[in-house]
Amino acid sequence: MIHELLLALSGYPGTIFTWNKRTGLQVSQDLPFLHPSETSVLNRLCKLGSDYIRFTEFIEQHTGHVHPQEHHTSQPSQTGLHGIYLRAFCTGLDSMLQPYRQALLDLEQEFLGDPHLTISHVNYKLDQFQLLFPSVMVVVETIKSQKIHGCQILETVYKHSCGGLPPVRMALEKILAVCHGVMYKQLAAWMLHGLLLDQSEEFFVKQGPSAGGAAANQEEEEEDLGLGGLSGKQLRELQDLRLIEEENMLAPSLQQFSLRAEMLPSYIPIRVAEKILFVGESVQMFENHNHSPSRAGSILKHQEDMFAAELHRLKQQPLFSLVDFENLIDRIRSTVAEHLWTLMVEEADLLEQLKIIKDFYLLGRGELYQVFIDLAQHMLKTPPTAVTEHDVNVAFQQAAHKVLLDDDNLLPLLHLTVDYQGKDSKATPPQDTSPREVPPTGWAALGLAYKVQWPLHILFTPAVLEKYNVVFRYLLSVRRVQSQLQHCWALQMQRKHLKSSQTDAVKWRLRNHMAFLIDNLQYYLQVDVLESQFSQLLQQINSTRDFESIRLAHDHFLSNLLAQSFILLKPVFHCLNEILELCHNFCSLVSQTVASLDDRGAAQLDLLVKGFRRQSSLLFKILSSVRNHQINSDLAQLLLRLDYNKYYTQAGGTLGR
């Protein structure tokens, strides 16, 4: 019977020890020579046999690496569980069972040498597994029932290894070490070669945009990343800005990757995962870009072998050390970030590229756009057609020649776009609503496209350029209205010798008030916002040798432009747009009427006066309320520009009276 017992415990039940799928291994009830206490001891041992059989079934089902037993033929996977992490878990589980198999072999040798040994001796020898097997079975059942997949297996094993039972902890740590071997191989492929070897979607890095995975807790978000005060939350905001919202036609080699948050084990902080993502993306970009390998060199400075050896050393450690792991990740990240900084700032001349962005997207070349507005005014005052884009680009080239901007290398990279009804959907800006509305004028549909050169496309993505386009359209509308008001002043000077009426006095006073507001708004945007923020950006770029710090600084620069120009503050933005529209309508009325206004023109002027009073009053109230509550310094700065001589205040906060 002892040999029957050892066979049953090895996974081969017979007539004395029977196997039932539901109840497991049990002593047969038909044996009269067994005392109830012996039956109790044997059934206790049978629980070990039951667990062992279920372990081997699980291993065989998912790897096929176990000696088959007759009583449980291998079945196709019914659970849908698969993947290399599961196979690694099974490998670790199989190695955990090896001491148990050795114990059974030792018992067989002992019984052959001394046939008088009792069942109690078997019970004593196998007692060490009575705590271990049930605890590990909980892990196996959790994986099966919850269909744990990929790196989630690491998390499950880790959580169960944090108990107070040393045998259980040590066994699960050994299994975890085997599973970590897979993770280190994926990390080496991703970080050193830019290869995402993840057919079953098991890794915590994936191709494609983030699906808004589980948010990390607040403590995690505020952890410093060692990038000059860069926190996890800020870096995630940075990643959001980098999302490619439409296909990047200018740089097809750039693929988008993001974190699969649900796969990230809890003992690897989000800040470390972000660094892993950044390194892999950067290396992947270099691996895909082959037309100038001699100039780019190795992004890891030919240290791939050294870093691979370091990862292998970590893989050999019996216990996962976050300190050692993060130190290595930081060293790799620093190497990549410094190389990217050199490539961006020194070789690709980032500062010159930013100056181009400022000159053209942010209207730094004011004289160019002044001439362009005059040339394109008649083309863009009506809804755009299929030929409008070609015409405005011709006008743009003419304006460039008139202001002596004849850079043959620069101008071909710039192209004005006009979105019109029926145009290819790919030209639709990402934030446009669907169905698309017909732009009322060509000005509203105007955009600027810039062919970004490699490797600057990782900084100036289509999403980033689209945000620049939002600022571009807004600044251009302010500049256009300012130009129209100046043209009205020229008309006023031409007609000052003519007899003027009371209506003329109202008309020119309104123009004066409008110009006062628009001129100060323009000064605020160009000096207090653009020049100030741009100088800060250049200062931050020159004070670091880390590419991620540059990307964050550029992200903050763009965010501050959108915020301080009030594009993101809807009440102020709407109010300013209404004022711009009123100014535009006023200029149209003045330009169309050479002599004094007739009754219809006077009625239109009266409506414009009332509208401008209402909107200027609303603007003053918004700015004043914010100033009183000290909420937003940007609004206070604009109010300071508009009310620098207290005229606005003395007028009761209403212009146009």
VEXNUVEX-801383 format. One record per residue (C-alpha): y, x negated, z negated; residue number from 1. Coordinates in steps of 0.5 Angstrom, whole numbers. Layout:
py,px,pz,fido
Y,X,Z,NUM
...
END
This chain:
py,px,pz,fido
0,0,0,1
5,-6,-1,2
4,-8,6,3
5,-1,8,4
12,-1,4,5
14,-8,7,6
13,-5,14,7
17,2,12,8
22,-2,9,9
22,-7,16,10
23,0,20,11
16,2,21,12
14,8,17,13
7,10,17,14
2,15,14,15
4,13,7,16
12,13,8,17
14,18,13,18
20,18,17,19
24,24,18,20
31,24,21,21
34,29,16,22
32,26,10,23
30,19,12,24
24,15,9,25
20,18,4,26
13,17,0,27
8,22,2,28
7,28,-3,29
-1,28,-2,30
-2,21,-6,31
-6,23,-12,32
-6,16,-15,33
1,15,-15,34
5,17,-22,35
11,20,-22,36
15,14,-24,37
12,10,-19,38
14,15,-14,39
21,15,-16,40
21,7,-16,41
18,8,-9,42
23,13,-6,43
29,9,-9,44
26,3,-5,45
25,8,1,46
33,9,1,47
34,2,3,48
29,3,8,49
33,9,11,50
39,6,11,51
36,0,15,52
33,4,20,53
40,8,21,54
43,1,21,55
38,-2,27,56
39,5,31,57
46,4,31,58
46,-3,33,59
41,-2,38,60
45,5,41,61
51,1,42,62
48,-6,44,63
41,-6,45,64
40,-13,42,65
35,-10,36,66
27,-10,37,67
26,-3,39,68
21,1,34,69
17,6,36,70
19,12,31,71
26,12,34,72
27,10,42,73
33,8,44,74
38,14,46,75
44,14,51,76
50,14,47,77
52,21,45,78
58,20,41,79
62,17,47,80
63,10,42,81
64,4,46,82
68,-2,47,83
68,-10,45,84
70,-9,38,85
64,-4,37,86
59,-9,40,87
62,-14,35,88
62,-10,29,89
54,-9,31,90
53,-16,31,91
57,-17,25,92
52,-12,22,93
46,-15,25,94
48,-21,21,95
49,-18,15,96
42,-15,15,97
39,-22,16,98
38,-23,9,99
35,-17,8,100
30,-19,13,101
29,-25,10,102
28,-22,3,103
22,-18,6,104
19,-24,9,105
19,-28,2,106
16,-22,-1,107
10,-22,4,108
9,-29,2,109
9,-28,-5,110
4,-22,-5,111
0,-26,0,112
0,-31,-6,113
-1,-27,-12,114
-4,-20,-10,115
-3,-18,-17,116
5,-17,-17,117
7,-10,-18,118
12,-5,-14,119
17,-7,-20,120
17,-14,-17,121
19,-11,-10,122
25,-7,-13,123
27,-13,-17,124
28,-17,-11,125
31,-12,-7,126
36,-9,-12,127
42,-14,-9,128
42,-9,-3,129
42,-2,-7,130
50,-3,-8,131
51,-6,-1,132
47,-2,4,133
50,5,2,134
57,2,2,135
56,-1,9,136
53,6,11,137
60,9,9,138
63,5,14,139
58,6,20,140
58,14,18,141
66,13,19,142
66,10,25,143
61,15,28,144
64,21,25,145
72,19,27,146
70,16,33,147
74,10,31,148
75,5,37,149
78,-2,38,150
82,-5,33,151
82,1,29,152
75,-2,27,153
79,-8,24,154
83,-3,20,155
77,1,18,156
73,-5,16,157
79,-8,12,158
80,-2,8,159
73,-1,6,160
73,-9,4,161
78,-8,-1,162
74,-5,-6,163
71,-9,-13,164
64,-10,-11,165
63,-17,-9,166
57,-17,-5,167
60,-11,-1,168
67,-15,0,169
63,-21,2,170
59,-17,7,171
65,-13,10,172
69,-20,10,173
64,-23,14,174
63,-17,19,175
71,-17,20,176
71,-24,21,177
66,-23,27,178
71,-17,30,179
77,-22,29,180
73,-26,34,181
74,-21,39,182
82,-20,37,183
83,-28,38,184
80,-28,45,185
85,-22,47,186
91,-26,44,187
89,-32,47,188
89,-29,54,189
95,-25,53,190
99,-30,49,191
97,-36,53,192
96,-34,60,193
99,-27,60,194
92,-23,62,195
91,-17,58,196
84,-16,58,197
83,-9,55,198
79,-5,60,199
77,0,54,200
84,1,51,201
82,-3,45,202
88,-8,44,203
95,-6,41,204
98,-8,47,205
98,-4,53,206
101,-3,60,207
106,2,61,208
112,5,56,209
111,6,49,210
109,14,48,211
113,14,41,212
107,12,37,213
107,13,30,214
113,10,26,215
113,5,22,216
115,6,15,217
122,4,13,218
121,-2,9,219
117,-5,15,220
123,-3,20,221
128,-7,15,222
124,-13,15,223
127,-19,18,224
124,-23,24,225
127,-29,23,226
132,-28,29,227
138,-29,26,228
138,-23,22,229
134,-19,27,230
130,-13,24,231
124,-10,26,232
128,-3,27,233
133,-7,31,234
128,-10,36,235
124,-4,37,236
131,-1,39,237
132,-7,44,238
125,-6,46,239
127,2,48,240
133,-1,52,241
128,-5,56,242
124,1,58,243
124,1,65,244
125,8,67,245
124,8,74,246
120,3,79,247
124,-4,79,248
125,-5,87,249
128,-11,86,250
123,-15,82,251
116,-12,83,252
113,-18,79,253
116,-15,73,254
111,-10,69,255
112,-6,63,256
108,-7,57,257
109,-4,50,258
105,-3,43,259
100,1,42,260
102,3,35,261
95,7,33,262
91,1,34,263
95,-4,30,264
91,-6,24,265
96,-5,17,266
95,-12,15,267
99,-14,21,268
106,-13,21,269
110,-9,26,270
114,-15,27,271
109,-20,28,272
106,-15,34,273
113,-15,37,274
113,-23,37,275
106,-22,41,276
108,-17,46,277
114,-21,47,278
110,-28,48,279
105,-24,53,280
111,-21,57,281
114,-27,58,282
108,-31,60,283
106,-26,64,284
112,-26,68,285
112,-33,69,286
104,-33,72,287
106,-27,77,288
112,-31,79,289
110,-37,84,290
115,-38,89,291
118,-44,84,292
113,-46,80,293
116,-53,80,294
123,-51,77,295
120,-46,72,296
115,-51,70,297
110,-48,64,298
113,-43,59,299
109,-46,54,300
111,-53,56,301
104,-55,57,302
102,-54,50,303
97,-48,52,304
91,-53,50,305
94,-54,43,306
95,-47,42,307
89,-45,44,308
85,-50,39,309
90,-47,34,310
88,-40,35,311
80,-42,35,312
81,-46,28,313
84,-39,26,314
78,-35,29,315
73,-40,25,316
76,-38,18,317
72,-34,14,318
78,-30,11,319
84,-27,15,320
90,-31,13,321
97,-27,15,322
101,-33,13,323
97,-38,18,324
97,-33,23,325
104,-31,23,326
106,-38,23,327
102,-40,29,328
105,-34,33,329
112,-36,31,330
111,-43,33,331
109,-40,40,332
114,-35,40,333
119,-40,39,334
117,-45,44,335
117,-39,49,336
124,-36,47,337
127,-43,47,338
124,-44,54,339
127,-38,57,340
134,-39,54,341
134,-46,58,342
132,-42,64,343
137,-36,63,344
143,-40,61,345
142,-47,64,346
138,-46,70,347
140,-39,72,348
147,-39,69,349
147,-33,65,350
154,-34,63,351
156,-33,71,352
152,-27,72,353
155,-24,66,354
162,-25,69,355
160,-22,75,356
158,-16,71,357
164,-16,68,358
168,-17,74,359
165,-11,78,360
161,-6,73,361
167,-7,68,362
173,-7,73,363
175,-14,71,364
177,-15,78,365
182,-10,77,366
186,-12,84,367
180,-11,88,368
179,-4,85,369
186,-2,86,370
186,-4,93,371
179,0,94,372
181,6,91,373
187,6,96,374
182,5,102,375
177,10,99,376
181,16,97,377
180,20,103,378
173,19,103,379
171,21,96,380
175,26,95,381
170,31,98,382
163,32,97,383
159,26,99,384
155,26,106,385
149,22,109,386
155,17,112,387
159,17,106,388
155,11,103,389
156,7,109,390
164,8,109,391
165,6,102,392
161,0,103,393
166,-2,109,394
172,0,105,395
169,-4,99,396
168,-10,104,397
175,-9,107,398
178,-9,100,399
174,-16,98,400
177,-19,104,401
184,-16,102,402
184,-20,95,403
181,-26,98,404
174,-25,95,405
170,-28,100,406
164,-30,97,407
158,-30,102,408
153,-31,96,409
156,-26,92,410
158,-20,96,411
151,-19,99,412
148,-18,92,413
153,-12,91,414
152,-5,94,415
156,1,93,416
151,7,92,417
153,15,93,418
148,20,91,419
148,26,95,420
144,33,96,421
138,31,100,422
138,24,98,423
131,20,97,424
129,22,90,425
128,15,88,426
136,14,88,427
137,19,82,428
139,16,76,429
134,17,70,430
139,21,66,431
140,26,72,432
138,33,70,433
133,37,75,434
134,41,79,435
140,36,81,436
147,39,82,437
151,38,88,438
157,32,86,439
164,36,87,440
167,29,90,441
164,23,92,442
167,19,86,443
163,23,81,444
157,21,85,445
159,13,86,446
155,8,83,447
154,0,84,448
147,-3,85,449
147,-11,84,450
141,-15,86,451
139,-19,80,452
136,-25,81,453
129,-28,78,454
129,-29,72,455
135,-25,70,456
131,-18,72,457
128,-19,65,458
135,-18,62,459
138,-14,67,460
133,-8,68,461
134,-2,72,462
135,2,66,463
141,-3,63,464
144,-3,70,465
144,5,70,466
148,4,63,467
153,0,66,468
154,5,72,469
155,10,67,470
161,5,64,471
163,4,71,472
164,11,73,473
168,12,67,474
173,6,68,475
174,8,75,476
176,15,74,477
181,12,69,478
183,7,73,479
184,12,79,480
188,17,75,481
193,11,73,482
194,9,80,483
195,17,82,484
200,17,76,485
204,11,78,486
204,14,86,487
207,20,83,488
212,15,80,489
214,12,86,490
215,19,89,491
220,21,84,492
224,15,85,493
224,16,92,494
227,23,91,495
231,22,85,496
237,22,89,497
236,30,91,498
238,35,87,499
233,37,81,500
232,43,78,501
229,45,71,502
222,45,74,503
223,38,76,504
225,36,70,505
219,39,67,506
214,36,72,507
217,29,71,508
217,30,63,509
209,32,64,510
208,26,69,511
211,21,64,512
207,24,58,513
201,23,62,514
202,16,64,515
204,15,57,516
197,17,55,517
193,14,60,518
196,7,60,519
195,7,53,520
188,9,54,521
187,4,59,522
190,-2,55,523
185,0,49,524
179,0,54,525
180,-6,57,526
183,-10,51,527
180,-7,45,528
174,-6,48,529
172,-10,54,530
175,-16,52,531
174,-16,45,532
166,-15,46,533
165,-19,52,534
168,-25,48,535
163,-24,42,536
158,-24,47,537
159,-30,50,538
160,-33,43,539
153,-31,41,540
150,-33,47,541
153,-40,46,542
151,-41,38,543
143,-40,39,544
138,-43,43,545
133,-37,43,546
132,-32,48,547
131,-26,44,548
137,-27,40,549
141,-27,47,550
137,-20,49,551
139,-17,42,552
146,-19,43,553
147,-16,50,554
144,-10,48,555
149,-9,42,556
154,-11,47,557
152,-5,52,558
151,-1,46,559
158,-2,43,560
161,-1,50,561
158,6,51,562
160,8,43,563
167,5,43,564
169,8,50,565
167,14,47,566
162,16,52,567
157,17,47,568
162,21,42,569
161,28,46,570
167,31,43,571
172,26,45,572
169,24,51,573
169,31,54,574
177,32,51,575
178,25,55,576
175,28,61,577
179,34,61,578
185,30,60,579
183,26,66,580
182,32,70,581
189,35,69,582
192,29,71,583
188,29,77,584
190,36,79,585
198,35,77,586
198,29,82,587
195,33,87,588
200,38,86,589
206,33,86,590
203,30,92,591
202,36,96,592
209,39,95,593
215,35,98,594
221,39,96,595
222,43,89,596
216,47,87,597
215,55,89,598
213,60,85,599
206,59,86,600
207,51,84,601
211,53,78,602
206,57,76,603
200,52,77,604
205,47,73,605
206,52,67,606
198,52,67,607
198,44,67,608
203,44,62,609
199,48,57,610
193,45,59,611
195,38,57,612
199,40,51,613
192,44,49,614
188,38,50,615
193,32,48,616
193,36,41,617
186,37,41,618
185,29,42,619
190,28,36,620
187,32,31,621
180,29,33,622
183,22,32,623
187,24,26,624
181,27,22,625
177,21,24,626
182,16,21,627
183,20,15,628
176,20,13,629
175,13,15,630
169,14,19,631
170,11,26,632
175,5,27,633
174,5,34,634
178,12,34,635
183,9,29,636
184,4,34,637
185,8,40,638
190,13,36,639
194,6,34,640
195,5,41,641
197,12,43,642
201,13,37,643
204,6,36,644
211,8,35,645
210,15,32,646
212,19,38,647
205,22,38,648
206,24,31,649
213,26,31,650
211,31,37,651
207,34,33,652
201,31,36,653
202,35,42,654
204,32,49,655
207,35,55,656
213,39,51,657
END
